[in-house]
Structures are given as structure tokens and as C-alpha cells.
Amino acid sequence: MRLTDEEVQSLLQEIEDWKLVEERWITKKYRFQDYLQGIDNGSLFT
């Protein structure tokens, strides 16, 4: 089921740091002080 543009914009206002890119993708950047900490933190994506 695809969301309408209005639904996407409404939901994006409810969550922090997520952005709509190219009117197709939602993205969020994660930054770590230590590169290996970012790689080893598998629980972040599960």
C-alpha cells in the first residue's frame, strides 16, 4: 500500500530527523564518534 504525499508529509512531521529524498525515499543519518562503534552497533538496525 502506497501512502499519499499528504500522508507522508504528515507522518514525517511526527518523527525527528527523517527526511523525504527525491519524493521517493525516507532517510535518516546516524553519526558515531567512532567508526567501529557504528559498525558494531548492529542492534541499531534490528
C-alpha positions, 0 to 999 in steps of 0.5 A, a space after each residue: 500500500 502506497 501512502 499519499 504525499 499528504 500522508 507522508 508529509 504528515 507522518 514525517 512531521 511526527 518523527 525527528 530527523 527523517 527526511 523525504 529524498 527525491 519524493 521517493 525515499 525516507 532517510 535518516 543519518 546516524 553519526 558515531 564518534 567512532 567508526 567501529 562503534 557504528 559498525 558494531 552497533 548492529 542492534 541499531 538496525 534490528 
